[in-house]
Amino acid sequence: MPIDSKVHIIVVEDHDIVRDELVAFLTRPEWNVRGVDCGENLDIALHQHPANIVIVDLNLPGEDGLSIAQRLRIGIPDIGIVLLTARVLPMDKIAGYQSGADVYLTKPTNIGELEAVVINLTRRIKQWTHNNLQLNMSKLTLGFSMETPIGLTLTEANLLYELALAPKQCIDTEILLHHLDSQHKTHLSRDNLPVIISRLRTKISDGLSIANPIKAVRNYGYKLTTKITLQES
């Protein structure tokens, strides 16, 4: 999550006109607002620059808004999540809040209410906490706020980034390799991936005194055993 003077907002909406209208309305000198049309492009946008707040439609192509909210809440605990949807049933709202949403708004959108929600979330996210390990993708470092971080290679940082954003911080090997290749242009194979992860595991264990930070999940993939949040400075 960025720690600069601007609030970074991403609108995830597959309807082009609605997305463009929301981006235009919310954009102002102190708010940097971007728009994407699906979960995959959200991940690309987050890699380019982390966000403080995401506004997510529920009905999206591919991964739906509930799944996106769930994995963002796990991977970036302090991010503000607003679900924006036409679903108005109580059970839908409950599912939205259970997925990790801060606010559940129904369409048609009351622009004034959305603005108020963003302002309130902005107040909260500026109270930045440093309880978790922080991955800084710009500096390629990992560490706690009060300690000297360890340096990472770009490949190591990309691996941790994908693990941090995965649901329950656990990811299938094939999905991990696909994301590394398609989103980060990091070309690894099933043969050399375990070697890279083993070296990264040792680096984190030795440098930050965290035992077995990345666990191999039999017949599936890999899982972070310690919470990592994303930071930009």
Protein Blocks (a to p, Z undefined) as FASTA:
>chain_A
ZZdfbdcdddddfblklmmmmmmmmpcfklccdddfbfklmmmmmmmoccfbdcddfbdg
hjafklmmmmmmmmmmmbccddddfbfbfklmmmmmmnopabdcdddddfklmmmmmmmm
mmmmmmccfkbccddfklopaddfkbccddddfklmmmmmmmmmpghhiacfklmmmmmm
mmnopacdfklmmmmmmmmmmmmmmmnopghkbccdehibccdfbdcddddZZ
